[in-house]
Amino acid sequence: MSSFLHGYHVRADGVRLHLLRYGGQGPRLLLLPGITSPAITWGFVAERLARHFDVHVLDFRGRGLSFSAPGMVASLDAMAADVLDLLNVLEWSSVTVLGHSMGARVAIRAAACDPGRMAKLLLVDPPMSGPGRRPYPVPLAWYVESIQMAVNGITAEELRPYAPTWTDEQLRLRAEWLHTCDQDAVVQAHAGFHEDDIHADLPKLQTPGLLMAAGRGGVMLPEDLAEIETLAPGLSQCTALNAGHMIPWDDEEDFYRLLGDYLKVDLR
């Protein structure tokens, strides 16, 4: 079971944001999860990263123990503003930011708005959908159905068809925490995958970083990587060949190998 040093709240951008600190040696690392991943579900990754970083994992608004309310705004811009004000309130600078999926898009938007705030960007399989582009491959109904099941009470076994490669512990955590993902916040984020032009942010990136694609996820295709190489040449690129979109869940050791190779640390 994941073990963290402590959870804490920060009031930033006018809302209560909750984080889990896993501690560790070395520079500070802020981990930004995906669309239906409360902070605690990334604990197994955070524990490994804590060998080399002081790791803090964010519950985005509308998820986990962060602010959630009917009618809340949970857009890409709102989440990016949350992250930037969080860094401001905590007086963090030169922080390494690791974002997965939606979290990677938030990291891109935040870094494009405030280039000097982050030391490194670690972007894991961000959706490349947007205006006039192919749709995000996971339909909204998949998220809504699983959230509704979790609200009504769901077991790890009942979640297994949604995530057949996950361990029992990973499924148990998802069953326990998925109900904290506000359905409207998820609907807004999914709509943002198609309405927000993340490609316009890429040329603004001044922060060096890594872009990791999933070889079997269908979220990033080879043509996406070629386009991003032109738009954001400061991003190194790698591919987890045998993993789907949830790379650390599908091929945990290759995720650590690729990330460690870029960071020049041994995460395996």
Stockholm file with secondary structure:
# STOCKHOLM 1.0

chainA/1-268         MSSFLHGYHVRADGVRLHLLRYGGQGPRLLLLPGITSPAITWGFVAERLARHFDVHVLDFRGRGLSFSAPGMVASLDAMAADVLDLLNVLEWSSVTVLGHSMGARVAIRAAACDPGRMAKLLLVDPPMSGPGRRPYPVPLAWYVESIQMAVNGITAEELRPYAPTWTDEQLRLRAEWLHTCDQDAVVQAHAGFHEDDIHADLPKLQTPGLLMAAGRGGVMLPEDLAEIETLAPGLSQCTALNAGHMIPWDDEEDFYRLLGDYLKVDLR
#=GR chainA/1-268 SS CCCCSEEEEEEETTEEEEEEEEECSSSEEEEECCTTCCGGGGHHHHHHHTTTSEEEEEECTTSTTSCCCTTCCCCHHHHHHHHHHHHHHHTCCSEEEEEETHHHHHHHHHHHHCTTSEEEEEEESCCCCCTTSCCCSSCHHHHHHHHHHHHHCCCHHHHGGGCTTSCHHHHHHHHHHGGGSCHHHHHHHHHHHHHSCGGGTGGGCCSCEEEEEETTSSSSCHHHHHHHHHHCTTEEEEEETTCCSSHHHHCHHHHHHHHHHHHTSCCC
#=GC SS_cons         CCCCSEEEEEEETTEEEEEEEEECSSSEEEEECCTTCCGGGGHHHHHHHTTTSEEEEEECTTSTTSCCCTTCCCCHHHHHHHHHHHHHHHTCCSEEEEEETHHHHHHHHHHHHCTTSEEEEEEESCCCCCTTSCCCSSCHHHHHHHHHHHHHCCCHHHHGGGCTTSCHHHHHHHHHHGGGSCHHHHHHHHHHHHHSCGGGTGGGCCSCEEEEEETTSSSSCHHHHHHHHHHCTTEEEEEETTCCSSHHHHCHHHHHHHHHHHHTSCCC
//
